[in-house]
């Protein structure tokens, strides 16, 4: 079996996963995008209800904002040969009064150790939101999301950029942290362009 076939078989296993079925009010529908050639890795939280319906990662208002942040179009974003999207949870976890529930912990624990080593060509990893940052950075996280994102220079030295979640619910955070758009977004677009070997859009 070739390496490509191995990853293809693993992704098929992920998409057939029913590990958390009893805990998912809308049922399991794992959403993931990856190829052995992927050069940019996006690690988010978990699919929302709209993504659960479409089966496409970040196919919602959050995705529109994220693509704007990255300076790339939908065609590039959904090209698995270039961009892997491997979130902390692959299925929509359900909602509470305050928004979507956290990703199911079984997901990353079960699948990430098998998927991540196959993504050998990743040049840059984006950790989007506190759950992704906790999962990827562990004790290197700051006291809160703002502290972690503020330390982006330190993390970029290790090939990772921590970002706030692009959800419309985070509009207040963006308003209170104007340095994110002024200082970090140009760097983010530059690093994404370099990782994907494409012209940078400022």
C-alpha positions in Angstrom: 0.0 0.0 0.0 1.4 3.4 -0.9 1.6 6.4 1.4 -1.2 8.1 -0.5 -3.4 5.1 -0.1 -2.6 4.9 3.6 -3.8 8.4 4.2 -6.8 7.9 1.9 -7.8 4.8 4.0 -7.3 6.7 7.2 -9.5 9.6 6.1 -12.2 7.0 5.0 -12.0 5.6 8.6 -12.4 9.1 10.0 -15.4 9.8 7.9 -17.0 6.5 9.0 -16.3 7.2 12.7 -19.2 6.8 15.1 -17.2 6.9 18.3 -19.2 9.8 19.8 -22.5 9.1 18.1 -24.4 8.8 21.5 -23.3 12.3 22.4 -24.0 14.1 19.2 -27.6 15.5 19.0 -27.5 15.9 15.2 -25.6 12.6 14.7 -22.1 12.0 13.4 -20.8 13.6 10.2 -17.0 13.9 10.4 -15.7 16.9 8.4 -12.0 16.8 7.5 -9.7 17.8 4.6 -6.2 16.7 4.1 -3.6 15.3 1.6 0.0 14.2 2.0 1.1 17.3 0.0 -0.8 19.8 2.1 1.5 22.8 3.0 -0.9 24.7 5.3 -2.6 23.1 8.3 -5.6 24.7 9.8 -6.7 23.4 13.2 -10.0 24.8 14.3 -12.6 23.9 17.0 -15.4 21.8 15.5 -17.9 22.1 12.7 -20.9 24.3 13.3 -24.5 23.5 12.3 -24.1 24.9 8.8 -20.9 22.9 8.2 -22.6 19.8 9.5 -25.3 20.3 6.9 -22.9 20.9 3.9 -20.0 18.7 4.9 -17.5 21.4 3.9 -15.2 22.8 6.6 -15.6 26.5 7.4 -18.5 26.7 4.9 -20.2 29.6 6.9 -19.7 33.2 8.0 -16.7 32.2 10.1 -15.1 30.7 7.0 -15.8 33.8 4.9 -13.9 35.9 7.5 -11.1 33.4 7.8 -10.5 33.3 4.1 -10.4 37.1 4.2 -7.8 37.0 7.0 -5.7 34.5 5.0 -6.0 36.4 1.7 -7.1 33.4 -0.3 -10.2 32.5 -2.3 -12.6 29.5 -1.8 -10.9 27.5 -4.6 -7.5 27.6 -2.9 -9.1 27.1 0.6 -10.8 23.9 -0.5 -7.8 22.4 -2.3 -6.7 19.6 0.0 -3.5 19.2 -2.0 -2.5 22.5 -0.6 -4.5 23.0 2.6 -5.3 20.5 5.4 -8.2 21.3 7.8 -8.0 19.0 10.8 -10.0 20.4 13.7 -10.0 19.3 17.3 -13.4 17.8 16.7 -14.6 16.5 13.3 -18.4 16.5 14.1 -20.8 19.2 15.2 -21.0 18.8 19.0 -24.4 20.5 19.5 -25.3 23.9 20.9 -25.9 25.5 24.2 -27.3 28.9 25.2 -23.9 30.5 24.7 -23.1 28.9 21.3 -21.7 25.6 20.1 -20.5 23.1 22.7 -16.8 22.3 22.9 -15.4 19.6 20.6 -15.7 16.1 21.8 -12.4 15.2 23.5 -12.4 11.6 22.1 -11.9 13.0 18.6 -8.4 14.6 18.7 -7.2 12.0 21.1 -8.2 9.1 18.8 -7.3 10.6 15.4 -4.7 13.3 15.6 -1.8 11.0 16.5 -2.5 9.0 13.4 -3.2 11.9 11.0 -0.6 14.6 11.9 2.5 12.5 11.3 1.3 11.9 7.7 1.3 15.7 6.9 5.0 15.9 6.4 5.0 18.9 4.0 3.2 21.4 6.3 5.0 24.7 6.3 2.7 26.6 8.6 0.0 25.6 11.2 -2.8 27.9 12.2 -4.4 27.2 15.7 -7.8 28.8 15.6 -9.5 29.5 18.9 -8.7 28.4 22.4 -9.5 24.7 22.0 -7.0 24.3 19.1 -4.4 26.3 21.0 -4.8 24.2 24.1 -4.5 21.1 22.0 -1.5 22.2 20.0 0.4 24.3 22.5 -0.5 22.8 25.8 1.5 24.5 28.6 2.8 27.1 26.1 -0.6 28.7 26.0 -1.0 32.0 27.7 -3.5 32.6 30.6 -6.2 33.3 28.0 -6.7 33.6 24.3 -5.5 37.2 24.1 -2.3 36.3 25.8 -1.7 33.4 23.5 -2.4 35.3 20.3 -0.3 38.2 21.6 2.7 35.9 21.8 2.4 35.1 18.1 6.0 36.0 17.4 7.2 33.3 19.8 4.9 30.7 18.3 5.7 31.6 14.7 9.3 30.8 15.3 8.0 27.2 15.7 5.9 27.3 12.6 2.6 28.0 14.2 0.3 31.1 14.4 -2.4 31.3 17.0 -5.6 33.1 15.9 -8.9 34.1 17.5 -11.9 32.2 16.1 -13.3 34.2 13.1 -16.9 33.7 14.4 -19.2 36.8 14.3 -19.5 36.2 18.1 -15.9 37.4 18.4 -16.6 40.9 17.0 -16.2 42.4 20.4 -12.7 40.8 20.8 -11.6 42.2 17.4 -12.9 45.6 18.4 -11.0 45.6 21.6 -7.8 44.2 20.1 -7.1 46.4 17.0 -3.5 45.3 17.0 -4.7 41.9 15.6 -5.7 43.4 12.2 -3.0 46.1 12.2 0.0 44.0 13.1 -0.8 40.3 12.8 -3.0 40.0 9.7 -0.3 41.3 7.3 2.2 38.8 8.8 -0.5 36.0 8.6 -1.1 36.7 4.9 2.6 36.8 4.2 3.2 33.5 5.9 0.2 31.8 4.3 1.4 33.0 0.8 4.9 31.7 1.5 3.6 28.4 2.7 1.4 28.0 -0.4 4.1 29.4 -2.7 1.8 32.1 -4.0 1.9 35.9 -4.3 1.0 37.7 -1.0 -2.1 39.8 -0.8 -2.0 42.6 1.7 
